[in-house]
Amino acid sequence: MTTGSTVRTEIRTGARVLEGVEIEAFPEEVYRDAPTLREYRYINRDSHTYIVEPHERRIIEEID
């Protein structure tokens, strides 16, 4: 009996986010502090946060 997956997918800048992965908007306070992020979204994977260009679903940067 399998209880879950331990497979990790390597995420790199320029890679596309799969269609089934939910891309989230940053909280409004982030946009106030960094208005240039307004056109971007993010995902969290394996304790990392990645900025995503939502139309192409491409990773543009990893942030701490």
MMTF fields as JSON, N, C-alpha, C and O atoms, coordinates in Angstrom:
{
  "mmtfVersion": "1.0.0",
  "mmtfProducer": "UNKNOWN",
  "numBonds": 255,
  "numAtoms": 256,
  "numGroups": 64,
  "numChains": 1,
  "numModels": 1,
  "chainsPerModel": [1],
  "groupsPerChain": [64],
  "chainIdList": ["A"],
  "bondAtomList": [4, 2, 8, 6, 12, 10, 16, 14, 20, 18, 24, 22, 28, 26, 32, 30, 36, 34, 40, 38, 44, 42, 48, 46, 52, 50, 56, 54, 60, 58, 64, 62, 68, 66, 72, 70, 76, 74, 80, 78, 84, 82, 88, 86, 92, 90, 96, 94, 100, 98, 104, 102, 108, 106, 112, 110, 116, 114, 120, 118, 124, 122, 128, 126, 132, 130, 136, 134, 140, 138, 144, 142, 148, 146, 152, 150, 156, 154, 160, 158, 164, 162, 168, 166, 172, 170, 176, 174, 180, 178, 184, 182, 188, 186, 192, 190, 196, 194, 200, 198, 204, 202, 208, 206, 212, 210, 216, 214, 220, 218, 224, 222, 228, 226, 232, 230, 236, 234, 240, 238, 244, 242, 248, 246, 252, 250],
  "bondOrderList": [1, 1, 1, 1, 1, 1, 1, 1, 1, 1, 1, 1, 1, 1, 1, 1, 1, 1, 1, 1, 1, 1, 1, 1, 1, 1, 1, 1, 1, 1, 1, 1, 1, 1, 1, 1, 1, 1, 1, 1, 1, 1, 1, 1, 1, 1, 1, 1, 1, 1, 1, 1, 1, 1, 1, 1, 1, 1, 1, 1, 1, 1, 1],
  "groupList": [{"groupName": "MET", "atomNameList": ["N", "CA", "C", "O"], "elementList": ["N", "C", "C", "O"], "formalChargeList": [0, 0, 0, 0], "bondAtomList": [1, 0, 2, 1, 3, 2], "bondOrderList": [1, 1, 2], "singleLetterCode": "M", "chemCompType": "L-PEPTIDE LINKING"}, {"groupName": "THR", "atomNameList": ["N", "CA", "C", "O"], "elementList": ["N", "C", "C", "O"], "formalChargeList": [0, 0, 0, 0], "bondAtomList": [1, 0, 2, 1, 3, 2], "bondOrderList": [1, 1, 2], "singleLetterCode": "T", "chemCompType": "L-PEPTIDE LINKING"}, {"groupName": "GLY", "atomNameList": ["N", "CA", "C", "O"], "elementList": ["N", "C", "C", "O"], "formalChargeList": [0, 0, 0, 0], "bondAtomList": [1, 0, 2, 1, 3, 2], "bondOrderList": [1, 1, 2], "singleLetterCode": "G", "chemCompType": "PEPTIDE LINKING"}, {"groupName": "SER", "atomNameList": ["N", "CA", "C", "O"], "elementList": ["N", "C", "C", "O"], "formalChargeList": [0, 0, 0, 0], "bondAtomList": [1, 0, 2, 1, 3, 2], "bondOrderList": [1, 1, 2], "singleLetterCode": "S", "chemCompType": "L-PEPTIDE LINKING"}, {"groupName": "VAL", "atomNameList": ["N", "CA", "C", "O"], "elementList": ["N", "C", "C", "O"], "formalChargeList": [0, 0, 0, 0], "bondAtomList": [1, 0, 2, 1, 3, 2], "bondOrderList": [1, 1, 2], "singleLetterCode": "V", "chemCompType": "L-PEPTIDE LINKING"}, {"groupName": "ARG", "atomNameList": ["N", "CA", "C", "O"], "elementList": ["N", "C", "C", "O"], "formalChargeList": [0, 0, 0, 0], "bondAtomList": [1, 0, 2, 1, 3, 2], "bondOrderList": [1, 1, 2], "singleLetterCode": "R", "chemCompType": "L-PEPTIDE LINKING"}, {"groupName": "GLU", "atomNameList": ["N", "CA", "C", "O"], "elementList": ["N", "C", "C", "O"], "formalChargeList": [0, 0, 0, 0], "bondAtomList": [1, 0, 2, 1, 3, 2], "bondOrderList": [1, 1, 2], "singleLetterCode": "E", "chemCompType": "L-PEPTIDE LINKING"}, {"groupName": "ILE", "atomNameList": ["N", "CA", "C", "O"], "elementList": ["N", "C", "C", "O"], "formalChargeList": [0, 0, 0, 0], "bondAtomList": [1, 0, 2, 1, 3, 2], "bondOrderList": [1, 1, 2], "singleLetterCode": "I", "chemCompType": "L-PEPTIDE LINKING"}, {"groupName": "ALA", "atomNameList": ["N", "CA", "C", "O"], "elementList": ["N", "C", "C", "O"], "formalChargeList": [0, 0, 0, 0], "bondAtomList": [1, 0, 2, 1, 3, 2], "bondOrderList": [1, 1, 2], "singleLetterCode": "A", "chemCompType": "L-PEPTIDE LINKING"}, {"groupName": "LEU", "atomNameList": ["N", "CA", "C", "O"], "elementList": ["N", "C", "C", "O"], "formalChargeList": [0, 0, 0, 0], "bondAtomList": [1, 0, 2, 1, 3, 2], "bondOrderList": [1, 1, 2], "singleLetterCode": "L", "chemCompType": "L-PEPTIDE LINKING"}, {"groupName": "PHE", "atomNameList": ["N", "CA", "C", "O"], "elementList": ["N", "C", "C", "O"], "formalChargeList": [0, 0, 0, 0], "bondAtomList": [1, 0, 2, 1, 3, 2], "bondOrderList": [1, 1, 2], "singleLetterCode": "F", "chemCompType": "L-PEPTIDE LINKING"}, {"groupName": "PRO", "atomNameList": ["N", "CA", "C", "O"], "elementList": ["N", "C", "C", "O"], "formalChargeList": [0, 0, 0, 0], "bondAtomList": [1, 0, 2, 1, 3, 2], "bondOrderList": [1, 1, 2], "singleLetterCode": "P", "chemCompType": "L-PEPTIDE LINKING"}, {"groupName": "TYR", "atomNameList": ["N", "CA", "C", "O"], "elementList": ["N", "C", "C", "O"], "formalChargeList": [0, 0, 0, 0], "bondAtomList": [1, 0, 2, 1, 3, 2], "bondOrderList": [1, 1, 2], "singleLetterCode": "Y", "chemCompType": "L-PEPTIDE LINKING"}, {"groupName": "ASP", "atomNameList": ["N", "CA", "C", "O"], "elementList": ["N", "C", "C", "O"], "formalChargeList": [0, 0, 0, 0], "bondAtomList": [1, 0, 2, 1, 3, 2], "bondOrderList": [1, 1, 2], "singleLetterCode": "D", "chemCompType": "L-PEPTIDE LINKING"}, {"groupName": "ASN", "atomNameList": ["N", "CA", "C", "O"], "elementList": ["N", "C", "C", "O"], "formalChargeList": [0, 0, 0, 0], "bondAtomList": [1, 0, 2, 1, 3, 2], "bondOrderList": [1, 1, 2], "singleLetterCode": "N", "chemCompType": "L-PEPTIDE LINKING"}, {"groupName": "HIS", "atomNameList": ["N", "CA", "C", "O"], "elementList": ["N", "C", "C", "O"], "formalChargeList": [0, 0, 0, 0], "bondAtomList": [1, 0, 2, 1, 3, 2], "bondOrderList": [1, 1, 2], "singleLetterCode": "H", "chemCompType": "L-PEPTIDE LINKING"}],
  "groupTypeList": [0, 1, 1, 2, 3, 1, 4, 5, 1, 6, 7, 5, 1, 2, 8, 5, 4, 9, 6, 2, 4, 6, 7, 6, 8, 10, 11, 6, 6, 4, 12, 5, 13, 8, 11, 1, 9, 5, 6, 12, 5, 12, 7, 14, 5, 13, 3, 15, 1, 12, 7, 4, 6, 11, 15, 6, 5, 5, 7, 7, 6, 6, 7, 13],
  "groupIdList": [1, 2, 3, 4, 5, 6, 7, 8, 9, 10, 11, 12, 13, 14, 15, 16, 17, 18, 19, 20, 21, 22, 23, 24, 25, 26, 27, 28, 29, 30, 31, 32, 33, 34, 35, 36, 37, 38, 39, 40, 41, 42, 43, 44, 45, 46, 47, 48, 49, 50, 51, 52, 53, 54, 55, 56, 57, 58, 59, 60, 61, 62, 63, 64],
  "secStructList": [7, 7, 7, 7, 7, 7, 7, 7, 7, 7, 7, 7, 6, 6, 7, 5, 7, 7, 6, 6, 1, 7, 7, 5, 7, 7, 7, 2, 2, 2, 2, 2, 2, 7, 4, 4, 4, 4, 4, 7, 3, 3, 3, 3, 3, 6, 6, 3, 3, 3, 3, 3, 3, 6, 6, 6, 6, 3, 3, 3, 3, 3, 3, 7],
  "xCoordList": [0.842, 0.0, 0.885, 1.781, 0.64, 1.394, 0.61, -0.591, 1.292, 0.61, 0.93, 0.39, 1.77, 2.086, 3.332, 4.034, 3.592, 4.741, 5.883, 5.669, 7.078, 8.256, 9.08, 10.206, 8.512, 9.209, 9.214, 8.174, 10.385, 10.503, 10.781, 11.56, 10.147, 10.372, 11.316, 11.076, 12.38, 13.32, 12.662, 12.121, 12.714, 12.141, 13.281, 14.119, 13.305, 14.37, 13.777, 12.648, 14.542, 14.142, 13.921, 14.748, 12.814, 12.463, 11.559, 10.968, 11.44, 10.58, 9.117, 8.775, 8.264, 6.826, 6.218, 6.595, 5.277, 4.52, 3.401, 2.689, 3.243, 2.219, 0.824, 0.585, -0.09, -1.455, -2.187, -3.01, -1.928, -2.627, -2.135, -2.733, -1.052, -0.472, -1.124, -1.161, -1.639, -2.286, -1.239, -0.331, -1.38, -0.517, -1.291, -2.438, -0.663, -1.356, -0.913, 0.217, -1.829, -1.494, -0.786, -1.083, 0.144, 0.8, -0.21, -1.174, -0.009, -0.859, -0.717, 0.337, -1.76, -1.77, -0.609, -0.08, -0.197, 0.92, 2.227, 3.092, 2.38, 3.575, 3.551, 4.577, 2.384, 2.274, 2.511, 3.048, 2.113, 2.384, 3.883, 4.397, 4.586, 6.032, 6.837, 7.916, 6.329, 7.033, 6.028, 5.639, 5.604, 4.555, 4.909, 4.013, 6.187, 6.565, 6.166, 6.148, 5.846, 5.415, 3.939, 3.469, 3.208, 1.767, 1.407, 0.375, 2.223, 1.909, 2.301, 2.053, 2.896, 3.366, 2.575, 1.845, 2.735, 2.128, 3.236, 4.406, 2.872, 3.907, 3.389, 2.183, 4.339, 4.044, 5.046, 6.147, 4.661, 5.565, 5.74, 4.762, 6.994, 7.298, 8.547, 9.55, 8.49, 9.663, 10.371, 11.594, 9.611, 10.133, 10.781, 11.598, 10.437, 10.952, 9.77, 8.707, 9.96, 8.944, 9.483, 10.631, 8.639, 9.043, 8.091, 6.876, 8.637, 7.84, 7.503, 8.362, 6.226, 5.732, 5.113, 4.368, 5.43, 4.756, 3.49, 3.581, 2.308, 1.105, 0.589, -0.02, 0.801, 0.263, 0.991, 0.361, 2.291, 3.091, 3.341, 3.831, 2.996, 3.208, 4.683, 5.02, 5.558, 7.0, 7.575, 7.192, 8.504, 9.234, 10.232, 11.033, 10.194, 11.17, 12.233, 13.313, 11.931, 12.937, 12.528, 11.344, 13.534, 13.302, 13.591, 14.591, 12.721, 12.94, 12.982, 12.45, 13.622, 13.711, 12.551, 12.458],
  "yCoordList": [-1.186, 0.0, 1.246, 1.373, 2.143, 3.383, 4.504, 4.649, 5.297, 6.374, 7.753, 8.728, 7.885, 9.205, 9.132, 8.121, 10.195, 10.254, 11.01, 12.032, 10.502, 11.207, 11.736, 12.201, 11.662, 12.132, 13.648, 14.282, 14.226, 15.682, 16.031, 15.359, 17.072, 17.559, 18.74, 19.679, 18.701, 19.823, 21.006, 20.878, 22.155, 23.384, 24.323, 24.622, 24.788, 25.684, 26.939, 26.93, 28.007, 29.236, 28.935, 28.283, 29.407, 29.183, 27.984, 27.845, 27.115, 25.934, 26.346, 27.347, 25.579, 25.829, 25.103, 23.975, 25.766, 25.178, 24.336, 24.815, 23.114, 22.228, 22.801, 23.532, 22.472, 23.009, 22.694, 23.501, 21.574, 21.201, 21.912, 21.767, 22.678, 23.373, 24.745, 25.52, 25.037, 26.328, 27.419, 27.296, 28.478, 29.651, 30.7, 31.011, 31.237, 32.144, 33.592, 33.868, 34.515, 35.941, 36.238, 35.624, 37.177, 37.618, 38.376, 38.927, 38.412, 39.245, 40.724, 41.141, 41.49, 42.897, 43.686, 44.579, 43.378, 44.117, 43.902, 44.778, 42.763, 42.532, 43.479, 44.059, 43.635, 44.534, 45.991, 46.77, 46.362, 47.732, 47.956, 49.013, 46.954, 47.074, 46.876, 47.449, 46.081, 45.768, 45.796, 44.742, 46.995, 47.089, 46.424, 46.083, 46.24, 45.584, 44.105, 43.487, 43.542, 42.135, 41.957, 40.826, 43.049, 42.96, 42.065, 41.393, 42.046, 41.224, 39.753, 38.943, 39.4, 38.038, 37.337, 37.968, 36.027, 35.19, 34.327, 34.498, 33.399, 32.561, 31.155, 30.909, 30.239, 28.9, 28.582, 29.131, 27.699, 27.171, 25.682, 24.953, 25.238, 23.825, 23.474, 24.184, 22.379, 21.855, 22.947, 23.07, 23.728, 24.805, 25.946, 26.677, 26.112, 27.21, 27.971, 27.395, 29.259, 30.087, 30.532, 30.962, 30.423, 30.768, 31.805, 31.685, 32.829, 33.83, 33.262, 32.718, 33.402, 32.819, 33.909, 34.758, 33.874, 34.713, 33.929, 32.873, 34.431, 33.595, 33.257, 32.201, 34.093, 33.807, 32.648, 31.796, 32.613, 31.521, 30.419, 29.344, 30.695, 29.754, 29.377, 28.218, 30.371, 30.148, 30.665, 31.728, 29.887, 30.301, 31.36, 31.134, 32.526, 33.547, 33.741, 34.256, 33.326, 33.501, 32.727, 32.558, 32.265, 31.685, 32.762, 33.473, 32.892, 33.886, 33.186, 32.088, 33.836, 33.279, 33.733, 33.363],
  "zCoordList": [0.0, 0.0, 0.0, 0.835, -0.916, -1.024, -0.354, -0.58, 0.473, 1.198, 0.681, 1.203, -0.308, -0.851, -1.694, -1.712, -2.378, -3.26, -2.591, -1.939, -2.758, -2.268, -3.438, -3.256, -4.635, -5.822, -5.828, -5.65, -6.032, -6.14, -7.587, -8.262, -8.049, -9.397, -9.315, -8.555, -10.086, -10.097, -10.785, -11.884, -10.132, -10.698, -11.023, -10.172, -12.269, -12.718, -13.338, -13.828, -13.312, -13.982, -15.457, -16.095, -15.991, -17.387, -17.603, -18.674, -16.608, -16.738, -16.67, -16.039, -17.316, -17.257, -16.071, -15.753, -15.426, -14.328, -14.952, -15.835, -14.509, -15.05, -14.842, -13.881, -15.735, -15.694, -14.394, -13.961, -13.766, -12.548, -11.293, -10.227, -11.407, -10.252, -10.119, -11.074, -8.922, -8.688, -8.504, -7.681, -9.276, -9.186, -8.389, -8.71, -7.359, -6.446, -6.62, -7.022, -6.309, -6.286, -4.966, -3.941, -5.001, -3.777, -2.918, -3.45, -1.609, -0.755, -1.155, -1.635, -0.96, -1.367, -0.777, -1.439, 0.458, 1.06, 0.301, 0.306, -0.342, -1.169, -2.361, -2.717, -2.977, -4.129, -3.728, -4.516, -2.509, -2.05, -1.899, -2.264, -1.356, -1.142, -2.423, -2.571, -3.333, -4.586, -5.738, -6.241, -6.164, -7.186, -8.523, -9.294, -8.801, -10.053, -10.083, -11.147, -8.919, -8.868, -9.226, -9.347, -9.395, -9.622, -10.807, -10.777, -11.828, -13.009, -12.829, -13.722, -11.713, -11.479, -10.385, -9.621, -10.325, -9.294, -8.706, -9.048, -7.821, -7.222, -6.931, -6.898, -6.721, -6.224, -5.12, -5.094, -4.215, -3.189, -3.473, -3.638, -3.527, -3.728, -2.95, -3.019, -2.211, -1.497, -0.687, -0.747, 0.06, 0.926, 0.156, 0.716, -1.103, -1.918, -2.518, -2.751, -2.765, -3.403, -4.749, -4.861, -5.776, -7.138, -7.7, -7.544, -8.357, -9.053, -10.427, -11.12, -10.807, -12.056, -12.921, -12.432, -14.211, -15.196, -15.553, -16.178, -15.166, -15.231, -16.625, -16.794, -17.621, -18.953, -19.62, -20.247, -19.491, -20.052, -19.029, -19.375, -17.738, -16.637, -16.512, -16.269, -16.681, -16.607, -15.295, -14.807, -14.732, -13.54, -13.959, -14.866, -13.304, -13.667, -12.599, -12.885, -11.347, -10.292, -9.039, -8.751, -8.308, -6.992, -5.964, -6.073, -4.957, -3.911, -2.561, -2.397, -1.601, -0.25, 0.597, 1.767]
}
